Amino acid sequence: MPIVTIQVTREGTSPDRDSVTAEEKAALIKGASELLLHVLKKPLEATFVVIEEVDTDNWGWGGLPALEYRRQRAAAKEASNAATHSPT
């Protein structure tokens, strides 16, 4: 009996939402279950899927809290784009 845990950040997929929708969660559950059916031949009724939503305050990468890492990457990208498109 496989148990799949999917962790997603507690933020929406669009600016007006702050979490994953019920429809998106249902699609994740269906997709993960079908993947195990096709790859491991595990029947859908034997597969359990758990979705954990993690606050953005509680994760990070690159040695930084996630939101700070994103801010720094966005600033670096903006600076790179400005340098690329500046008149010479």
N, C-alpha and C positions, 0 to 999 in steps of 0.2 A: 504494500500500500504506500504509494509515494505521497509525500507531503511537500508541497512547493510553497516557499515563502517569497513573496514579492514585496520589496520595500520601495516606496515612492515618497518623494518629499511632499509635505503638506502644503502644496501650492497648486493653483489651478493651471490648466493648460491655456487659459486666456486671462487677460488682465482683470476681468470682472469676477473671477472665481478664486477661492482660496483653498480648494481641495479638488481631488479627483471626483468626477461624478459617479453616480451609481451605475450609469450606462457604461462608462469607461472601465469601472471595476468588473462589471459583468463580462465585458469583452476580454479583459485580462484573464479572468477565471476560465472562460471558454477556451481562449487561445493556449494557455498553459496546459489545460487538461487535454486538448486535442494534440498538442505536441507530444505529450507522454503516451498518448494512445498510438500515434504514428511511429514514434521512435522506439518505445519500450513495450508496445502492445499492452499497455495497462488500460483496463476498461475505465470509462469516464466515472462510473460510480465508485471506483476504488481510489480515485485521485482526490486529494484534499488540497485546496489552495487557500493560503492565508495572505491577506494584503495588510501590510503595516504601513501606516502613514507616519513619517518622521518630520517633526518640525524643523524648519531650516536652521534654527538655532542649535540643533542637536547633531549636525553633521558638517563635514568639511573635507577639503582636499587641498593638496599643495601646501600643507602646513598652515592653512588659514580656515577660519569659519567660511562656510560656503558662500554667503552673500558678499563677504569681503573679497574672496577669490574672484567671484564674478565681476565685482566692481573693478578690480585691478585688471582683469582680462579685457573688459570693455574699454577701459581707459587706454590700455596698450594698443588695442585694435584701432581705436579712434586716432591715437597718435600716429600709428603706422599708416592709416588711410590718409591722414592729413599730410604726412611726409611724402607719400606716393603721389598725391594729387596737387601738391604745391607747385607754383610756377618756378622754373629754374632760370 
